[in-house]
Amino acid sequence: MSDRTQFDHLCTLATSIAEHLPCWRAETPALQVDEYPPHIVYLGRNDGAGIGLGYMWQHLGRIEVSGRYPADASFSRDRPSITLAADRPAEKLAKDITRRFLSAYLAKYEEAQGELISLRQAEARVQYTAETCATVVGLPLGRIHYNTPTRTGATLYTPVGKLTVEWAGTVQLHSNSLQPTLAVEILKRLMEVNAA
């Protein structure tokens, strides 16, 4: 079976299964004539969740059901998946997906969404703190070096030393050499803050 034929079968299968899964719709992209078809077709939900259907190369006639997750969420945990015989009626496939896959997948998806919210909050904290520090020392905002690919940390090289902004929005100051009297004043202030 050619890749294009497999893709067409997956689109038909996704559309048929979606009729038996409330709140899910088949995402069947229209391809250009020379465009290479994807190996997975999704049933999507309005919140971004997706049930992936793809033929298994090593087991002809079977499809693997997997999930779609937010791109920035990390995954050190198992992702649920199941396999099904592709020639079964769509209603039975939908029931199997509901019974064997959906609850485990949606729990992992919610966990990933929570991670993504935490990530966005950390990025906002880091950006706010880094920009505040840059403004105080007169550093242009373009000179802030953010961690990549996510912006959950930043480094600023300032006239008074290096500042490292961390995930929680806290700052590590790596000061240039200081006169002893100034160092003592800074240490006293830090001790007061820690004692409070």
DRENDO-1510 file (C-alpha; in Angstrom, 1 decimal, always signed):
<recs>
REC; n; res; u; v; w
REC; 1; MET; +0.0; +0.0; +0.0 .
REC; 2; SER; +1.4; +3.4; -1.0 .
REC; 3; ASP; +1.9; +6.2; +1.5 .
REC; 4; ARG; -0.8; +8.2; -0.1 .
REC; 5; THR; -3.2; +5.3; +0.0 .
REC; 6; GLN; -2.4; +4.7; +3.7 .
REC; 7; PHE; -3.0; +8.4; +4.4 .
REC; 8; ASP; -6.4; +8.3; +2.6 .
REC; 9; HIS; -7.4; +5.2; +4.6 .
REC; 10; LEU; -6.4; +6.9; +7.8 .
REC; 11; CYS; -8.4; +10.0; +6.9 .
REC; 12; THR; -11.5; +7.9; +6.2 .
REC; 13; LEU; -10.9; +5.9; +9.4 .
REC; 14; ALA; -10.5; +9.1; +11.5 .
REC; 15; THR; -13.7; +10.6; +10.1 .
REC; 16; SER; -15.6; +7.4; +10.8 .
REC; 17; ILE; -14.3; +7.0; +14.4 .
REC; 18; ALA; -14.9; +10.7; +15.2 .
REC; 19; GLU; -18.6; +10.1; +14.5 .
REC; 20; HIS; -18.7; +7.9; +17.6 .
REC; 21; LEU; -16.5; +10.1; +19.9 .
REC; 22; PRO; -18.4; +13.1; +21.1 .
REC; 23; CYS; -16.3; +16.4; +21.1 .
REC; 24; TRP; -13.7; +14.9; +18.8 .
REC; 25; ARG; -13.3; +15.8; +15.1 .
REC; 26; ALA; -11.2; +14.3; +12.3 .
REC; 27; GLU; -8.3; +16.5; +11.3 .
REC; 28; THR; -7.8; +15.5; +7.7 .
REC; 29; PRO; -5.5; +18.0; +6.0 .
REC; 30; ALA; -5.9; +18.6; +2.2 .
REC; 31; LEU; -2.6; +17.8; +0.6 .
REC; 32; GLN; -1.1; +19.3; -2.5 .
REC; 33; VAL; -0.4; +16.8; -5.4 .
REC; 34; ASP; +3.4; +16.7; -4.7 .
REC; 35; GLU; +3.1; +17.0; -0.9 .
REC; 36; TYR; +4.3; +14.0; +1.1 .
REC; 37; PRO; +1.5; +12.6; +3.3 .
REC; 38; PRO; +1.9; +12.4; +7.1 .
REC; 39; HIS; +2.0; +8.9; +8.7 .
REC; 40; ILE; -0.4; +10.0; +11.5 .
REC; 41; VAL; -3.8; +11.5; +11.3 .
REC; 42; TYR; -5.4; +13.1; +14.3 .
REC; 43; LEU; -8.8; +13.3; +15.9 .
REC; 44; GLY; -8.7; +16.7; +17.6 .
REC; 45; ARG; -10.5; +18.5; +20.4 .
REC; 46; ASN; -10.9; +22.2; +20.9 .
REC; 47; ASP; -8.4; +22.4; +23.7 .
REC; 48; GLY; -5.6; +21.0; +21.5 .
REC; 49; ALA; -5.7; +17.4; +22.7 .
REC; 50; GLY; -5.4; +14.9; +19.8 .
REC; 51; ILE; -5.8; +11.2; +19.3 .
REC; 52; GLY; -3.2; +10.0; +16.7 .
REC; 53; LEU; -3.9; +7.1; +14.3 .
REC; 54; GLY; -1.1; +5.6; +12.4 .
REC; 55; TYR; -0.5; +2.3; +10.6 .
REC; 56; MET; +2.1; +0.0; +12.2 .
REC; 57; TRP; +5.0; -0.9; +9.8 .
REC; 58; GLN; +5.8; -4.2; +11.5 .
REC; 59; HIS; +2.2; -5.3; +12.0 .
REC; 60; LEU; +0.2; -5.0; +8.8 .
REC; 61; GLY; -3.5; -4.3; +9.3 .
REC; 62; ARG; -3.0; -2.8; +12.7 .
REC; 63; ILE; -3.0; +0.9; +13.8 .
REC; 64; GLU; -1.3; +2.5; +16.7 .
REC; 65; VAL; -3.4; +4.9; +18.7 .
REC; 66; SER; -1.3; +7.6; +20.5 .
REC; 67; GLY; -1.7; +11.1; +21.8 .
REC; 68; ARG; -0.7; +14.7; +20.9 .
REC; 69; TYR; +0.9; +16.9; +23.6 .
REC; 70; PRO; +1.9; +20.5; +23.8 .
REC; 71; ALA; +5.2; +21.1; +22.0 .
REC; 72; ASP; +7.0; +22.7; +25.0 .
REC; 73; ALA; +5.9; +20.1; +27.6 .
REC; 74; SER; +8.7; +17.8; +28.6 .
REC; 75; PHE; +8.1; +14.0; +28.8 .
REC; 76; SER; +10.1; +11.9; +31.2 .
REC; 77; ARG; +7.1; +9.7; +31.8 .
REC; 78; ASP; +5.4; +7.1; +29.7 .
REC; 79; ARG; +3.0; +8.1; +26.9 .
REC; 80; PRO; +0.0; +5.8; +26.7 .
REC; 81; SER; -0.6; +4.0; +23.4 .
REC; 82; ILE; -2.6; +1.0; +22.2 .
REC; 83; THR; -2.9; -1.0; +19.0 .
REC; 84; LEU; -6.1; -2.0; +17.2 .
REC; 85; ALA; -7.0; -4.0; +14.1 .
REC; 86; ALA; -7.8; -1.5; +11.4 .
REC; 87; ASP; -10.5; -3.6; +9.7 .
REC; 88; ARG; -12.9; -3.5; +12.7 .
REC; 89; PRO; -16.1; -1.3; +12.5 .
REC; 90; ALA; -15.5; +2.3; +13.5 .
REC; 91; GLU; -18.0; +2.1; +16.3 .
REC; 92; LYS; -16.0; -0.7; +17.9 .
REC; 93; LEU; -12.7; +1.1; +17.4 .
REC; 94; ALA; -14.2; +4.2; +19.1 .
REC; 95; LYS; -15.3; +2.0; +22.1 .
REC; 96; ASP; -11.9; +0.5; +22.4 .
REC; 97; ILE; -10.2; +3.9; +22.2 .
REC; 98; THR; -12.6; +5.2; +24.9 .
REC; 99; ARG; -12.1; +2.1; +27.1 .
REC; 100; ARG; -8.4; +1.4; +26.8 .
REC; 101; PHE; -6.8; +4.7; +25.8 .
REC; 102; LEU; -8.7; +7.9; +26.4 .
REC; 103; SER; -8.6; +8.2; +30.2 .
REC; 104; ALA; -4.9; +7.4; +30.5 .
REC; 105; TYR; -4.1; +9.8; +27.6 .
REC; 106; LEU; -6.3; +12.7; +29.0 .
REC; 107; ALA; -4.6; +12.4; +32.4 .
REC; 108; LYS; -1.2; +12.7; +30.8 .
REC; 109; TYR; -2.4; +15.5; +28.5 .
REC; 110; GLU; -3.7; +17.5; +31.6 .
REC; 111; GLU; -0.4; +16.9; +33.3 .
REC; 112; ALA; +1.4; +18.3; +30.2 .
REC; 113; GLN; -1.0; +21.3; +30.1 .
REC; 114; GLY; -0.1; +22.0; +33.8 .
REC; 115; GLU; +3.6; +21.8; +32.9 .
REC; 116; LEU; +3.0; +24.3; +30.1 .
REC; 117; ILE; +1.2; +26.7; +32.4 .
REC; 118; SER; +4.1; +26.5; +34.9 .
REC; 119; LEU; +6.6; +27.0; +32.1 .
REC; 120; ARG; +4.8; +30.2; +30.8 .
REC; 121; GLN; +4.6; +31.5; +34.4 .
REC; 122; ALA; +8.3; +31.0; +34.8 .
REC; 123; GLU; +9.1; +32.7; +31.5 .
REC; 124; ALA; +7.0; +35.7; +32.6 .
REC; 125; ARG; +8.7; +35.9; +36.0 .
REC; 126; VAL; +12.2; +35.6; +34.4 .
REC; 127; GLN; +11.4; +38.3; +31.8 .
REC; 128; TYR; +9.9; +40.7; +34.4 .
REC; 129; THR; +12.9; +40.3; +36.7 .
REC; 130; ALA; +15.5; +40.5; +34.0 .
REC; 131; GLU; +13.9; +43.6; +32.4 .
REC; 132; THR; +13.7; +45.3; +35.9 .
REC; 133; CYS; +17.3; +44.5; +36.6 .
REC; 134; ALA; +18.4; +45.7; +33.2 .
REC; 135; THR; +16.5; +49.0; +33.6 .
REC; 136; VAL; +18.1; +49.6; +37.0 .
REC; 137; VAL; +21.6; +49.3; +35.7 .
REC; 138; GLY; +20.8; +51.1; +32.4 .
REC; 139; LEU; +21.4; +48.0; +30.2 .
REC; 140; PRO; +19.4; +47.8; +26.9 .
REC; 141; LEU; +16.8; +45.0; +27.0 .
REC; 142; GLY; +18.3; +43.5; +23.9 .
REC; 143; ARG; +21.4; +42.7; +25.9 .
REC; 144; ILE; +19.5; +40.2; +28.1 .
REC; 145; HIS; +20.6; +36.7; +27.3 .
REC; 146; TYR; +17.7; +34.3; +27.8 .
REC; 147; ASN; +18.1; +30.5; +28.1 .
REC; 148; THR; +16.9; +28.6; +25.0 .
REC; 149; PRO; +14.7; +27.0; +23.8 .
REC; 150; THR; +12.5; +28.2; +26.7 .
REC; 151; ARG; +13.1; +31.5; +28.4 .
REC; 152; THR; +13.1; +30.1; +31.9 .
REC; 153; GLY; +16.4; +31.7; +32.9 .
REC; 154; ALA; +18.4; +34.8; +31.8 .
REC; 155; THR; +21.9; +36.3; +32.2 .
REC; 156; LEU; +22.8; +39.9; +32.2 .
REC; 157; TYR; +26.4; +41.2; +32.0 .
REC; 158; THR; +26.3; +44.6; +33.8 .
REC; 159; PRO; +28.8; +47.1; +34.9 .
REC; 160; VAL; +28.6; +45.8; +38.5 .
REC; 161; GLY; +28.8; +42.1; +37.6 .
REC; 162; LYS; +26.9; +39.2; +36.2 .
REC; 163; LEU; +23.2; +38.7; +37.2 .
REC; 164; THR; +21.6; +35.3; +36.7 .
REC; 165; VAL; +17.8; +35.2; +36.8 .
REC; 166; GLU; +16.4; +31.8; +37.7 .
REC; 167; TRP; +13.2; +29.9; +37.1 .
REC; 168; ALA; +11.5; +31.3; +40.3 .
REC; 169; GLY; +12.4; +34.9; +39.3 .
REC; 170; THR; +15.2; +35.0; +41.9 .
REC; 171; VAL; +18.5; +36.6; +41.1 .
REC; 172; GLN; +22.1; +35.4; +41.7 .
REC; 173; LEU; +24.5; +38.3; +41.7 .
REC; 174; HIS; +28.1; +37.6; +40.8 .
REC; 175; SER; +29.7; +40.9; +41.7 .
REC; 176; ASN; +32.8; +42.5; +40.4 .
REC; 177; SER; +35.5; +43.1; +43.0 .
REC; 178; LEU; +34.2; +45.4; +45.8 .
REC; 179; GLN; +35.9; +47.6; +48.3 .
REC; 180; PRO; +35.7; +46.0; +51.8 .
REC; 181; THR; +33.5; +48.6; +53.3 .
REC; 182; LEU; +30.9; +48.2; +50.4 .
REC; 183; ALA; +31.1; +44.4; +50.7 .
REC; 184; VAL; +30.4; +44.7; +54.4 .
REC; 185; GLU; +27.4; +46.9; +53.8 .
REC; 186; ILE; +26.0; +44.5; +51.2 .
REC; 187; LEU; +26.5; +41.6; +53.5 .
REC; 188; LYS; +24.8; +43.4; +56.3 .
REC; 189; ARG; +21.8; +44.1; +54.1 .
REC; 190; LEU; +21.6; +40.5; +52.9 .
REC; 191; MET; +21.8; +39.2; +56.5 .
REC; 192; GLU; +18.9; +41.6; +57.4 .
REC; 193; VAL; +16.8; +40.3; +54.5 .
REC; 194; ASN; +17.5; +36.6; +55.4 .
REC; 195; ALA; +16.7; +37.3; +59.1 .
REC; 196; ALA; +13.3; +38.8; +58.2 .
</recs>
